[in-house]
Amino acid sequence: MADRGSTELTNPLGALTLDQLRRRTSMKWRRFPPDVLPLWVAEMDVPLAEPVVRALTEAVALGDTGYPSGTRYADALAEFAAGRWGWRIDPDHTAIVPDVMLGVVEMLRLVTGAGDAVVVNPPVYPPFYQFIVHSGRRVVEAPLGEDGRLDPATLAPAFRDATTGGRPAAYLLCSPHNPTGTVHTRDELSAVAELAGRYGVRVIADEIHAPLVLPGAEFVPYLTVPGGENGLALLSASKAWNLAGLKAALAVAGPAAAADLARLPEEVSHGPSHLGIIAHSAALTEGGGWLTGLLSGLDANRLLLAELLAERLPAVRYRPPEGTYLAWLDCRRLGLGDDPAATFLEWGRVALNPGPEFGTGGAGHVRLNLATSPENVAEAVHRMVAALD
Ligand SMILES: Cc1ncc(COP(=O)(O)O)c(C=O)c1O
């Protein structure tokens, strides 16, 4: 893959000081008082990739801040997807959407009606619940197995319940999975597609974390598995290059869902920001080197956390994530009740995401954001230990 950013291979985690990060005005750094170490919401403590800075700076200097035009984002994703995953995306089967979650809502509107069911796999990214309910659909839970993986034994009955009486239903697949960091295998996704086909459930795959797959695992795009042809996927550069504030995402239709995506109202394309599209496109076409550096840093951080927990908090169960920059910690043996994050915040001054917000299976857990310096990972464990004294 042509990638002018491929020389930028250094780990960007730790490049910014805590003083610099505390000057940020985004949610991660402003929600809690300054004595709290914030390792919660999925923002990364990194400087932007140089090609992204360059593209944005040029656009601003030129006053290129109008409305988006053309298929630049889809072309950039198609090139990235072909190079990384061997996935051929047809830009004609894509649509720009404001962000992944609003894209999910639009996809739900295409394939379901008011009151229809949407299956999710808890513990899962809490806004899945909020956006499904906000869009007038209802949630049906199919919990992950104890091993944190997709479980046909819960999916099949959930699909059956969701489609009772022949109603349309959707399945919002999180791939890779937030918060467990599970990267679904081709076999697992093929089994999902087979089940979805059997029950007539439409699959919407949230693949926002796809570029963030760590050594040892391989991302498989849902639309490439047998039976995935009538699926819809959502992708974005926002997680992997820390661009959530620069709104843009892409919906991609499998060949048998292209007619559905073609029904997307034109006004949805008014939501994404032109600057967002410029930034995301630069990340995908020229930010491969930066991403490589990031992934090496995340790989080191997930192992560092394993070592620190084994040494200092052996009662906490932790399966290092295969993808994402999130660590899902089972703290039930600490005896801190359903919401250990409350104890860690109050007594340790470290902000982690409370497990119960992730739905069934979340109680007694916390989610820790590994996209920070190794020093902050160590400091977080130190603060968690201190909270127990
Ligand atoms: C699985 C998943 N989907 C969607 C989002 C949010 O994406 P967006 O800001 O593009 O709506 C996140 C953010 O962390 C996420 O983890």
PDBQT file of the ligand as one rigid body, heavy atoms in Angstrom, charges set to zero:
ROOT
HETATM    1  C1  LIG A 401     -17.715   0.176  19.487  1.00  0.00    +0.000 C 
HETATM    2  C2  LIG A 401     -17.813   1.646  19.328  1.00  0.00    +0.000 A 
HETATM    3  N1  LIG A 401     -18.685   2.174  18.463  1.00  0.00    +0.000 NA
HETATM    4  C3  LIG A 401     -18.808   3.501  18.288  1.00  0.00    +0.000 A 
HETATM    5  C4  LIG A 401     -18.053   4.387  19.035  1.00  0.00    +0.000 A 
HETATM    6  C5  LIG A 401     -18.274   5.854  18.861  1.00  0.00    +0.000 C 
HETATM    7  O1  LIG A 401     -18.007   6.211  17.553  1.00  0.00    +0.000 OA
HETATM    8  P1  LIG A 401     -18.494   7.598  16.996  1.00  0.00    +0.000 P 
HETATM    9  O2  LIG A 401     -17.888   8.656  17.852  1.00  0.00    +0.000 OA
HETATM   10  O3  LIG A 401     -17.984   7.616  15.580  1.00  0.00    +0.000 OA
HETATM   11  O4  LIG A 401     -19.993   7.566  17.061  1.00  0.00    +0.000 OA
HETATM   12  C6  LIG A 401     -17.129   3.889  19.950  1.00  0.00    +0.000 A 
HETATM   13  C7  LIG A 401     -16.326   4.816  20.764  1.00  0.00    +0.000 C 
HETATM   14  O5  LIG A 401     -15.589   4.450  21.620  1.00  0.00    +0.000 OA
HETATM   15  C8  LIG A 401     -17.008   2.494  20.099  1.00  0.00    +0.000 A 
HETATM   16  O6  LIG A 401     -16.143   1.962  20.973  1.00  0.00    +0.000 OA
ENDROOT
TORSDOF 0
